[in-house]
Amino acid sequence: MRSNLNQYFEDQTIPDYSEKDKDPFWDPPEPLLVGTSYLSLKNLGYMLNNELEAKILSSEGAQGVRGYLKLEYWPTARDGVNEPSDDMLVDEPLELVGKEVFFRVEIQSATSLPSDLCKNVFVTYQFKHEPGVVYQTEQVEGQNPNPSFNYKKVHHIDLVTDYIVDYIDSGSVSFKANRS
């Protein structure tokens, strides 16, 4: 009986999982959340810029502040560079209903990140009016407590609705600092 078992195992080929694309159990590592920063959208309702050095708040609560993220947005013309036209200057956010809005989000840098959380850092963010769409900076390779992202992205709202005005008036964008 023992020889039959030995023969059975000798006849079996062992799969080669030395490469991750051949390994059915390999999953890419999930990024680790360093913390989250928030930037109010209220100024956008008045077609004004908003600049902030936002605290990166720990997701664990007790850890407090894990650094700072320099964030801003600027209302722009269609080209993403020039100022919006005069008809976009409004006294009340509701005046934007039915209009098309362009604005540029900039993520300049992070500062004072903890040494154990500052390797291969990148930032993601998304808007409530674009469910499932996540924007991301390039990853800053290596260990760096003060990474520079120099990220700029022009966003476009095709048609401002009452829902979007409410979101802009009382909402914010969360920026998640991550490391891989």
N, C-alpha and C positions, 0 to 999 in steps of 0.2 A: 504494500500500500504506500509506504513511504517513498519508494522509488517512482511511483506514478505521480505523486504530488511534485516531487523534484523535477520530473520530466515536464509536467504541466507548466511550472514556473519558468523553466528554462526555455520553453517554446514561446512564452509571452514576450512581446516587444514592449519595451518601456518607452512611452512617448517622450519626446524631447521638448521640454518646456523652458529651455535655457533662453529663448528669446520671447519677449513679452507679447509679440503679435501672434505667437503660437500657443500661448498660455490662456486657456479659456477662463481661468480664475483671476487673471490680472485686471485690475482697474486702475486708471490713472489716479495719482494722489489728489485728494481734494485740497483746494487752497485753504489756508487757515485765516480766519477773520481776525485781523488786528483790532479793528474797532470801526465805528460809524460816526460820520460827521453829517450835519444837516445844514442846508442853505434854504432860507425862506424864499418863496417865489413872489411874495407880495409886491416887490418893486417892479416886477415884470408886468403886472397889471396896469402900471402907470408908465410903462415903457422906459423905465430907469434901470441903470445897472445896479449890481449888488456885488460888493467885494467883501470877503471875510477870511480871517485866519481862524478857521473853525477847530474846536477841540475834537480830537478823535476819541470818542467815548468807548470804553471797554464793553464788550458784550457780556462780560461776567459780572458787571455791576460793582463788585468790591474793588476792582483794580483801578477804577476812576479814569483819569485822562491818560491816554497812551501816546500823546504827541499832538501835532497840529497839522492841518491841511489847508493850504492857501488855495481858495476857491473864488470864482467869480463868474458872472454871466453879464452879457451886454446885448441889449436889443440892437439889431442891425438891419440894414437893407437886404434885399434879396442876395446880393453878392457876399454877404457874411462879413464884410469889412467896413463899409460906410455906415453912417448913422441912418436910422429909419427916416422915411419921408415925413414931411410936416403933417400929413393927414393921419399919421400914426401916433402923434402926440395927443394924449387924451387926458381929460380931467378926472374921469371915472373909468374903472376897468370895464364896465358894461358897454362902453363905447367901442370896445374891441370886438364885440359879437358880430359875426358875419365877415370879419377881416382875416387876412392871412398874416401870420407873425413869424419873424425870423429872429433868432437870438443865438449868440455864441457862448458856449460853456468853456471855461478855461480852468484847468487844474495845473497849477504851477509846480507845487512841491509839497513835501511833507517834512516836518522837522521834529526832532526830539523823540524819534521812535525808540522803543526799548531794544537793547542789543540782542535779545533773544527772539525778537519778532521783526527784524529789519532786513531779512534776506529775501531777495527776489520779490520786491514789493511792487504791487500794481493797485489801481483803484477802479472800481466799477460803480455805475450808477444807472438808474432807470427812472422813467417818468410814469406816473399813475395813468396818464392818458395813452400810453403805449405799452399795454401789458405784454409781457414776454420779451420785450426788446431790452437788452442789456448793453450798455456802452462800457468800453474798457480802455484804459491807458495802456501804453506799452509797459512791459515788466522791466524794472530797473534791476539788472543782474548784479549778483553779489550782495554782500552785507553792507548796508548803507543806512545809518540812522537819519540821514537828511537827503532822501532821494529827490531829484528833479524830474518832473514828468513833462513839462512844457507841452501839455495836451491842449488842443483847441478843436472844438467840433461845433459846426453850425447846425442848429436844430430848426425845424420848420413845422409850424402848426398850420395845416391847410385852411381850416375854417374854425375860428374861435366860436364856441358855443357857450351857453349858460353854464354847463357842466365844467368846461375848462376855466371859465372865469371864476367859478367857486373854488376850483382846485388851486388856481393861481393865488386867489385872495387869501385862502386859509391853509394852503399846503406848503410842503417843502420837498426838496430832493434829498434823498439819503445817498451819501457817498461812502462806499465801503472800502476801507483800506485792507488789503489782503496780502498774504505772503505765500509763496509756494515752497 
